[in-house]
Amino acid sequence: MPRNMPIPDDATLTRRGHAVTQPDGRILVLACGALAREILALIDLNGWSHVDLHCLPAILHNRPDRIPDAVEQAVTQHRPGYARIFVAYADCGTGGLLQATCDRLGVQMIAGAHCYAFFDGLAAFAARDEVTAFYLTDFLARQFDTFVWKPLGLDRHPELRDMYFGNYDRLVYLAQTEDAALTEQARACAERLGLTFERRFTGYGDLATELARGLLA
């Protein structure tokens, strides 16, 4: 069973700045829709006025084999308007195919297996090796019903809970923000799944350093 469940989502497109018709030094961050809020916050925090964000639908995580092709199509579409493109995806279950695609296209991407790893910090996450932990980020805590509970059919068949989550012993909430209400939402998710709750404040973790590395290279 995968370390965490796939995350369906609707297509998301977020752009900053003016319409781009010439590269003129602008950079495009091509990202998973689940990271839009955090990446926009980092763009604002760092004053990266030369950076735009385009998000692909997080539902691609249901079929990670489709992520490399989707990224390639987006890179091909947007490349004429930008001096450089940075891919804000980790491997995300593609088995190295996304990295191979990015290498072939000559674009950088985030290191690591998935967003849980780079929010927690790649080295720390690998050292913990928490194979029995189910993870939530701020995004998933907000959208738990839409992206976990209902897609798995638990709203209609709660008896499926043990089939999906019987091998987990705790829910780890990797918090990007200090938000008491969101923490309580995450705690309630753990209770609904019958799991022990643990909150771990990560901030933006290695997402911040990986973005800075990619954008300032």
C-alpha positions in Angstrom: 0.0 0.0 0.0 1.4 3.5 -0.8 2.6 5.6 2.1 -0.3 7.9 1.5 -3.5 7.9 -0.5 -3.7 9.6 -4.0 -5.0 13.1 -3.9 -7.6 14.0 -6.5 -8.2 17.7 -7.3 -9.6 20.0 -9.9 -7.3 21.8 -12.4 -5.8 24.9 -11.0 -4.2 27.8 -12.9 -2.6 30.7 -10.9 -0.7 33.4 -12.6 1.1 36.4 -11.1 2.2 39.6 -12.9 1.3 40.6 -16.4 0.5 38.4 -19.4 3.8 37.1 -20.7 4.6 37.2 -24.4 8.5 37.5 -24.2 10.9 35.6 -21.9 12.5 38.9 -20.6 14.0 37.0 -17.6 10.7 35.7 -16.2 10.6 32.3 -14.6 7.6 29.9 -14.5 7.1 27.6 -11.6 5.2 24.6 -12.8 3.6 22.9 -9.8 1.1 20.5 -8.3 -2.1 22.2 -7.5 -1.8 21.0 -3.9 1.2 23.4 -3.5 -0.4 26.5 -4.9 -1.0 28.3 -1.6 2.4 27.6 -0.2 4.3 28.6 -3.4 2.3 31.8 -3.7 3.2 32.6 -0.1 6.9 32.0 -0.8 6.8 34.2 -3.9 5.3 37.0 -1.9 7.6 36.5 1.1 10.7 36.6 -1.1 9.6 39.3 -3.5 10.0 37.2 -6.6 8.1 39.6 -8.8 9.7 37.9 -11.9 8.1 34.6 -11.1 4.7 33.2 -12.3 3.0 30.1 -11.1 1.1 27.5 -13.2 -0.5 24.5 -11.4 -1.4 21.2 -12.8 -4.4 19.3 -11.2 -3.5 17.4 -8.1 -5.8 14.6 -9.3 -2.8 13.5 -11.4 -1.6 11.8 -8.2 -4.3 9.2 -8.8 -2.4 8.2 -11.9 1.3 9.2 -11.4 2.2 7.5 -14.7 0.5 10.5 -16.3 2.5 13.2 -14.5 5.5 13.1 -16.7 3.5 13.6 -19.9 1.4 16.4 -18.3 4.5 18.2 -17.2 6.1 17.8 -20.6 3.0 19.2 -22.3 2.9 22.2 -19.9 6.7 22.8 -20.4 6.3 22.7 -24.2 3.3 25.0 -24.0 4.8 27.7 -21.8 8.4 27.6 -22.7 8.3 30.3 -25.4 7.0 32.8 -22.9 9.7 32.3 -20.2 13.4 32.4 -19.8 13.3 29.4 -17.5 10.9 26.9 -16.1 11.2 25.2 -12.7 9.1 22.1 -11.9 7.7 22.1 -8.4 7.1 18.3 -8.2 9.0 15.7 -6.4 9.0 12.2 -7.8 5.3 11.7 -6.7 5.2 8.0 -7.5 6.5 8.2 -11.1 9.4 5.8 -10.4 12.0 8.2 -11.7 10.2 8.9 -15.0 9.5 12.6 -14.1 13.2 13.2 -13.4 14.1 11.6 -16.7 11.5 13.8 -18.5 12.9 16.9 -16.8 16.4 16.0 -17.6 15.5 15.5 -21.3 13.7 18.8 -21.3 16.5 20.6 -19.5 14.4 21.8 -16.6 15.0 21.5 -12.9 12.7 19.8 -10.4 12.4 19.4 -6.7 14.4 16.6 -5.0 12.7 13.9 -3.0 9.9 11.4 -3.2 6.9 13.5 -2.5 5.6 16.7 -0.8 5.5 15.1 2.7 9.2 14.5 2.4 10.2 18.0 1.4 7.8 19.7 3.9 9.3 17.6 6.7 12.8 18.0 5.4 14.3 15.3 3.1 16.9 14.1 5.5 14.6 14.1 8.6 11.9 12.3 6.7 14.2 9.6 5.4 15.7 9.1 8.8 12.2 8.6 10.4 11.1 6.0 7.9 7.5 6.2 9.2 5.9 3.5 7.1 2.8 3.3 9.4 2.1 7.0 9.4 -0.7 8.6 7.3 0.2 12.2 6.5 -1.8 15.4 6.2 -0.5 18.8 5.0 -2.4 22.1 5.5 -4.0 21.4 2.0 -5.2 18.0 3.0 -6.5 19.1 6.4 -8.6 21.7 4.7 -9.8 19.4 2.0 -10.0 16.1 3.8 -13.6 15.3 2.9 -13.2 16.2 -0.7 -9.8 14.6 -1.3 -9.8 11.6 1.1 -13.0 10.7 2.7 -15.4 10.9 -0.2 -13.1 9.6 -3.0 -12.4 6.5 -0.9 -16.2 6.0 -0.4 -16.0 6.3 3.4 -19.0 8.6 3.4 -21.1 5.8 2.0 -19.2 2.7 3.3 -17.4 3.6 6.6 -16.7 -0.1 7.1 -14.0 0.3 4.4 -11.9 2.3 6.9 -10.0 -0.8 8.2 -9.2 -1.9 4.7 -7.7 1.4 3.8 -6.2 2.4 7.1 -5.7 -0.8 9.1 -2.0 -0.8 8.5 -1.5 2.8 9.9 -1.1 3.5 13.6 -1.1 7.3 13.5 -1.9 10.4 11.5 0.9 12.9 11.3 -0.2 16.5 10.5 2.7 18.3 8.8 1.7 21.9 9.5 2.9 24.6 7.2 1.2 27.3 9.3 0.4 28.0 13.0 -3.4 27.7 12.7 -5.2 26.4 15.8 -8.5 25.9 13.8 -6.7 23.9 11.1 -4.9 21.8 13.8 -8.3 20.9 15.3 -9.5 19.9 11.8 -6.5 17.6 11.4 -7.1 16.2 14.9 -10.7 15.5 13.9 -9.5 13.7 10.8 -7.4 11.4 12.9 -10.3 10.6 15.2 -12.5 9.7 12.1 -9.8 7.4 10.9 -9.3 5.8 14.3 -5.6 6.9 14.4 -3.4 8.5 17.0 -2.8 12.2 16.2 0.6 13.9 16.0 1.2 17.4 14.9 4.6 18.4 13.5 5.2 22.0 12.5 7.4 22.1 9.4 6.7 25.5 7.9 7.6 25.3 4.3 10.5 22.9 5.0 12.7 22.1 2.0 10.1 23.5 -0.4 11.5 27.0 0.5 15.1 26.0 -0.1 14.4 24.0 -3.2 12.5 26.8 -4.8 15.2 29.4 -3.9 17.8 27.0 -5.3 15.9 26.6 -8.5 14.8 30.2 -9.0 18.2 31.8 -8.1 20.4 29.3 -10.0 
